[in-house]
Amino acid sequence: MKKSVLILIAVFITASVMMFTAGAEEKKALTGKAAFVASKCTVCHKIERICGKVDEKNADQWAVTVKRMASKGTGISEPDQKQIVDFLSSPAERTALCPD
């Protein structure tokens, strides 16, 4: 019984450490525009939510979405909004944040 409990604890700790380090590696990998967009959007959203929507919206739709988010007190300036929209509506650029 004690051996089973120790094994279970070891598995839990290992899984926890792996999840923590995987998240840290993902954040370290982001640079440039991807890091900028992530820093603005992940204040409220997980990257998975953002990436789940990138193929569903064009530039005009992203502009509406980002403007709505900015109106909620995020402090995202108009120039920053444009950068975010340009990034999210560009398949070539957004792969840095949302790889296939």
C-alpha positions as CSV (number, residue, x, y, z in Angstrom):
1,M,0.0,0.0,0.0
2,K,2.8,2.5,0.9
3,K,4.6,1.6,-2.3
4,S,1.5,2.4,-4.3
5,V,1.0,5.7,-2.6
6,L,4.7,6.7,-3.2
7,I,4.5,5.7,-6.9
8,L,1.3,7.8,-7.3
9,I,2.9,10.8,-5.6
10,A,6.0,10.4,-7.8
11,V,3.9,10.3,-11.0
12,F,1.9,13.3,-9.9
13,I,5.1,15.3,-9.1
14,T,6.6,14.3,-12.4
15,A,3.5,15.3,-14.4
16,S,3.3,18.6,-12.6
17,V,7.0,19.5,-13.3
18,M,6.6,18.5,-17.0
19,M,3.5,20.7,-17.3
20,F,5.3,23.6,-15.7
21,T,8.4,23.4,-17.8
22,A,6.4,22.9,-21.0
23,G,4.6,26.2,-20.3
24,A,7.8,28.0,-19.6
25,E,9.4,26.8,-22.8
26,E,6.4,27.9,-24.8
27,K,6.6,31.4,-23.3
28,K,10.4,31.6,-23.9
29,A,10.0,30.7,-27.5
30,L,7.9,33.7,-28.3
31,T,9.8,36.7,-29.7
32,G,9.1,39.9,-31.7
33,K,5.5,40.4,-32.8
34,A,4.3,37.1,-31.5
35,A,5.6,38.0,-28.0
36,F,3.9,41.5,-28.3
37,V,0.6,40.0,-29.3
38,A,0.8,37.4,-26.6
39,S,1.6,40.0,-24.0
40,K,-1.5,42.0,-24.9
41,C,-4.0,39.2,-25.5
42,T,-3.0,36.7,-22.9
43,V,-3.8,39.1,-20.1
44,C,-7.4,37.9,-20.6
45,H,-7.2,34.9,-22.9
46,K,-5.2,31.7,-23.3
47,I,-3.2,31.4,-26.4
48,E,-5.3,28.4,-27.4
49,R,-8.4,30.5,-27.5
50,I,-6.7,33.1,-29.8
51,C,-5.2,30.5,-32.0
52,G,-8.5,28.7,-32.3
53,K,-10.0,31.8,-33.9
54,V,-7.3,32.9,-36.3
55,D,-8.6,31.0,-39.3
56,E,-12.2,32.1,-38.6
57,K,-11.7,35.8,-39.0
58,N,-10.4,38.2,-41.7
59,A,-8.6,41.5,-41.0
60,D,-11.9,43.5,-40.8
61,Q,-13.4,41.0,-38.3
62,W,-10.2,41.0,-36.2
63,A,-10.3,44.8,-36.2
64,V,-13.8,44.7,-34.7
65,T,-12.8,42.1,-32.2
66,V,-9.6,43.9,-31.1
67,K,-11.4,47.3,-30.9
68,R,-14.0,45.7,-28.7
69,M,-11.4,44.2,-26.4
70,A,-9.6,47.5,-26.2
71,S,-12.9,49.2,-25.2
72,K,-13.0,46.9,-22.1
73,G,-10.2,48.8,-20.5
74,T,-7.2,46.8,-21.7
75,G,-5.1,49.9,-22.4
76,I,-4.4,48.8,-25.9
77,S,-3.7,51.9,-28.0
78,E,-4.9,52.3,-31.5
79,P,-1.4,51.8,-33.0
80,D,-1.1,48.6,-30.9
81,Q,-4.6,47.5,-32.1
82,K,-3.4,47.8,-35.7
83,Q,-0.3,45.8,-35.0
84,I,-2.4,43.0,-33.4
85,V,-4.9,43.0,-36.2
86,D,-2.1,42.9,-38.9
87,F,-0.4,40.0,-37.0
88,L,-3.6,37.9,-36.4
89,S,-4.8,38.4,-40.0
90,S,-1.4,37.4,-41.5
91,P,-1.1,33.6,-41.8
92,A,2.7,33.9,-42.3
93,E,3.2,36.0,-39.2
94,R,0.8,34.3,-36.8
95,T,2.5,30.9,-37.2
96,A,5.0,32.1,-34.6
97,L,2.2,32.3,-32.1
98,C,-0.1,29.6,-33.5
99,P,1.9,26.9,-35.2
100,D,-0.2,24.3,-37.1
